[in-house]
Amino acid sequence: MIGRIRGEIVHKQPPHLLVDVQGIGYELEAPMSTFYNLPAQGEPVVLFTHLAIRDDAHILYGFFSDSERSLFRALLRVSGVGAKMALAILSGMSADEFARCVQSDDTAALVRLPGIGKRTAERLVVEMRDRLDVLGAPAGVPARPRAAMQDSSPLADAVGALIALGYKPNDASRMVRAVDCEGLDSEAIIRAALKAVAAKG
């Protein structure tokens, strides 16, 4: 099991990362909560990891904090929640926000995340309530200044990342168009679009 890696960021395009560790490039998938705190390309990074082994692939997931990884693993134990949905949850709200949703039975906020229906939201609230104590109700990681992704089309990159997180192409495009994108890199656009969705109710 690979539990942590330390290396240099070669490429980052949400939700995918490429990290060079002594000449070996590790491909990872990560939630937006992790991307918000990554250093610029070419700089060193330490990530907590979770390795998922399937019949058709070995997938490595990366997280900026151990609390993020703990929440991801707890979500995977909920009936009907897979890795893609767990990443979408971590991308759409902070660990603290998720904890508040569970503690206050706020299924409406969970339903606004991609791929989560009413029944799944209800299951999350019921099954995660006791597990939050075990996780210590993890606090969100404070954001750090982010470097530009250095891609020529941040709008297209943002749409692509939202689709990868589970949003339908038309919805992803509409979310990005609703954001004032002038001067923003793709990570900032994604963050603004997710924040706008979370604010609707």
C-alpha positions as CSV (number, residue, x, y, z in Angstrom):
1,M,0.0,0.0,0.0
2,I,1.3,3.5,-0.9
3,G,0.4,5.8,2.0
4,R,2.3,9.0,1.2
5,I,4.5,10.4,-1.6
6,R,7.0,13.3,-1.7
7,G,8.1,14.6,-5.0
8,E,7.9,17.4,-7.6
9,I,4.7,18.4,-9.3
10,V,5.2,17.9,-13.1
11,H,1.6,18.6,-14.2
12,K,-1.7,19.4,-12.6
13,Q,-5.0,19.4,-14.4
14,P,-8.0,18.8,-12.1
15,P,-8.7,16.2,-11.1
16,H,-5.4,14.7,-12.3
17,L,-1.9,15.2,-11.0
18,L,1.5,13.9,-12.1
19,V,4.2,13.9,-9.4
20,D,7.8,13.0,-10.1
21,V,9.4,10.9,-7.3
22,Q,13.1,10.3,-8.0
23,G,12.5,9.8,-11.7
24,I,9.2,7.9,-11.4
25,G,6.0,9.7,-12.4
26,Y,3.0,8.9,-10.2
27,E,-0.4,9.7,-11.7
28,L,-3.0,10.6,-9.1
29,E,-6.5,11.9,-8.8
30,A,-7.3,14.5,-6.2
31,P,-10.3,16.5,-5.0
32,M,-10.4,20.3,-5.6
33,S,-9.8,20.8,-1.8
34,T,-6.3,19.4,-2.5
35,F,-5.8,21.4,-5.7
36,Y,-6.5,24.7,-3.8
37,N,-3.5,24.1,-1.7
38,L,-0.9,22.8,-4.1
39,P,2.3,24.7,-4.9
40,A,3.2,25.6,-8.4
41,Q,4.4,23.1,-11.0
42,G,8.1,22.3,-10.5
43,E,7.9,22.7,-6.7
44,P,8.0,20.0,-4.1
45,V,4.9,18.5,-2.6
46,V,3.9,15.9,0.0
47,L,0.6,14.1,-0.5
48,F,-1.2,11.5,1.6
49,T,-2.4,8.8,-0.7
50,H,-5.0,6.0,-1.1
51,L,-4.5,3.2,-3.5
52,A,-7.6,1.6,-5.0
53,I,-7.0,-1.8,-6.8
54,R,-9.6,-2.9,-9.3
55,D,-9.6,-5.6,-11.9
56,D,-8.9,-3.1,-14.7
57,A,-6.8,-0.5,-13.0
58,H,-4.7,0.6,-10.0
59,I,-5.8,4.1,-9.1
60,L,-3.8,6.4,-6.7
61,Y,-5.7,9.2,-5.0
62,G,-3.8,12.1,-3.5
63,F,-4.8,14.4,-0.6
64,F,-3.2,17.5,0.9
65,S,-4.1,16.5,4.5
66,D,-4.5,13.2,6.3
67,S,-8.0,14.4,7.5
68,E,-9.1,14.7,3.8
69,R,-7.9,11.1,3.2
70,S,-9.7,9.9,6.3
71,L,-12.9,11.4,5.2
72,F,-12.5,10.0,1.7
73,R,-12.0,6.5,3.1
74,A,-15.0,6.8,5.4
75,L,-17.1,7.9,2.5
76,L,-16.1,4.8,0.5
77,R,-17.6,2.7,3.2
78,V,-21.1,4.2,2.7
79,S,-23.4,2.1,0.6
80,G,-23.6,3.4,-2.9
81,V,-20.7,5.8,-2.6
82,G,-17.7,5.2,-4.9
83,A,-14.4,7.0,-5.3
84,K,-15.8,9.4,-8.0
85,M,-18.6,10.5,-5.7
86,A,-16.3,10.8,-2.7
87,L,-14.0,13.1,-4.7
88,A,-17.1,15.1,-5.8
89,I,-18.1,15.6,-2.2
90,L,-14.6,16.7,-1.1
91,S,-14.5,19.0,-4.2
92,G,-17.9,20.6,-3.5
93,M,-17.5,21.4,0.2
94,S,-14.9,21.4,2.9
95,A,-14.7,18.7,5.5
96,D,-16.2,21.1,8.1
97,E,-19.1,21.9,5.8
98,F,-19.7,18.2,5.2
99,A,-19.7,17.6,8.9
100,R,-22.2,20.4,9.5
101,C,-24.5,19.0,6.8
102,V,-24.4,15.6,8.5
103,Q,-24.9,17.0,12.0
104,S,-27.8,19.2,10.9
105,D,-29.5,16.6,8.6
106,D,-29.0,19.0,5.7
107,T,-29.6,16.6,2.8
108,A,-30.6,19.5,0.5
109,A,-27.0,20.8,0.4
110,L,-25.7,17.3,-0.4
111,V,-28.2,16.8,-3.2
112,R,-26.7,19.8,-4.9
113,L,-23.4,17.9,-5.4
114,P,-23.1,15.9,-8.7
115,G,-24.3,12.4,-8.7
116,I,-26.0,12.6,-5.2
117,G,-29.7,11.9,-5.1
118,K,-32.0,12.3,-2.2
119,R,-31.6,8.6,-1.0
120,T,-27.8,8.8,-1.2
121,A,-27.8,12.1,0.7
122,E,-30.0,10.5,3.4
123,R,-27.7,7.5,3.6
124,L,-24.7,9.8,4.0
125,V,-26.3,11.6,6.9
126,V,-27.3,8.4,8.7
127,E,-24.1,6.4,8.1
128,M,-21.6,9.2,8.5
129,R,-23.0,10.7,11.7
130,D,-21.3,8.2,14.0
131,R,-18.1,8.2,11.9
132,L,-17.5,11.9,12.2
133,D,-16.5,11.4,15.8
134,V,-13.9,8.9,14.8
135,L,-12.6,11.3,12.1
136,G,-12.4,14.1,14.7
137,A,-14.6,16.3,12.5
138,P,-11.6,17.4,10.5
139,A,-11.0,21.0,9.9
140,G,-10.4,22.4,6.5
141,V,-6.9,23.3,5.4
142,P,-6.4,27.1,5.0
143,A,-5.9,28.1,1.5
144,R,-2.5,29.1,0.2
145,P,-1.7,31.4,-2.7
146,R,-2.1,29.4,-5.9
147,A,0.0,29.6,-9.0
148,A,-1.5,29.7,-12.4
149,M,-2.0,26.4,-14.2
150,Q,0.0,27.7,-17.1
151,D,-2.6,26.3,-19.6
152,S,-3.8,28.3,-22.6
153,S,-7.5,27.8,-22.0
154,P,-8.5,28.0,-18.3
155,L,-12.2,28.1,-19.2
156,A,-12.0,24.8,-21.2
157,D,-9.8,23.3,-18.4
158,A,-12.4,24.3,-15.8
159,V,-15.3,22.8,-17.8
160,G,-13.3,19.6,-18.3
161,A,-12.5,19.3,-14.6
162,L,-16.2,19.8,-13.6
163,I,-17.2,17.0,-16.1
164,A,-14.5,14.8,-14.6
165,L,-16.0,15.5,-11.1
166,G,-19.4,14.2,-12.3
167,Y,-21.2,17.2,-13.7
168,K,-23.0,16.8,-17.1
169,P,-21.2,18.7,-20.0
170,N,-24.1,21.2,-20.4
171,D,-24.2,21.9,-16.6
172,A,-20.5,22.3,-16.4
173,S,-20.5,24.8,-19.2
174,R,-23.4,26.7,-17.7
175,M,-21.6,26.8,-14.3
176,V,-18.5,28.3,-15.8
177,R,-20.4,30.8,-17.9
178,A,-22.0,32.1,-14.7
179,V,-18.7,33.0,-13.2
180,D,-16.8,36.2,-13.9
181,C,-13.7,34.5,-15.2
182,E,-11.6,37.5,-16.2
183,G,-8.0,37.1,-14.8
184,L,-8.8,33.8,-13.1
185,D,-6.9,30.5,-13.6
186,S,-8.8,27.3,-14.0
187,E,-8.6,26.3,-10.4
188,A,-10.1,29.7,-9.3
189,I,-12.9,29.3,-11.9
190,I,-13.7,25.8,-10.6
191,R,-13.7,27.1,-7.1
192,A,-16.1,30.0,-7.9
193,A,-18.4,27.7,-9.9
194,L,-18.6,25.2,-7.1
195,K,-19.2,27.9,-4.5
196,A,-22.0,29.3,-6.6
197,V,-23.7,26.0,-6.8
198,A,-23.3,25.4,-3.1
199,A,-24.9,28.8,-2.4
200,K,-28.1,28.0,-4.3
201,G,-30.9,26.7,-2.3
